[in-house]
Amino acid sequence: MIRCKRVYEPVAAEDGQRVLVDRLWPRGCKKESLALDAWLKEVAPSDELRKGFCHDPALFDEFRLLYRGELAGHPERWQGLLAMAERGTLTLLFAAREERFNNAQVLAEFLEDELERRGPPSSPVCYADQ
């Protein structure tokens, strides 16, 4: 399961693996207060894309499309997140005020799509009649 949560919300037992997915460190947060398992700056949108979006909900559809393109072009940046999600709950942490229109939501959708695309492993054809 993949969840998204603001870094300013309290840590909870059901968070599972907690990964900060923003390029910049959140304002006013001490590193020890976040209880992070990882900070993956490289999985965040490029500076150019982040600055162009400016957290404007009117630009979110275009941002989503461009960010998904960046993600598709660099699987090495998010493969580890898929492994975490397959093992249990993965909480993507973000600092944006807007809880629906942010990079963590797009990343979560992207990862869910990847997990679904992978699907359960199929059995080899040679064992089909056994």
Secondary structure, 3 states (H helix, E strand, C coil): CEEEEECCCCCCHHHCEEEECCCCCCCCCCHHHCCCCEECHHHCCCHHHHHHHCCCHHHHHHHHHHHHHHHHCCHHHCHHHHHHHHHCCEEEEECCCCCCCCHHHHHHHHHHHHHHHHCCCCCCHHHCCC
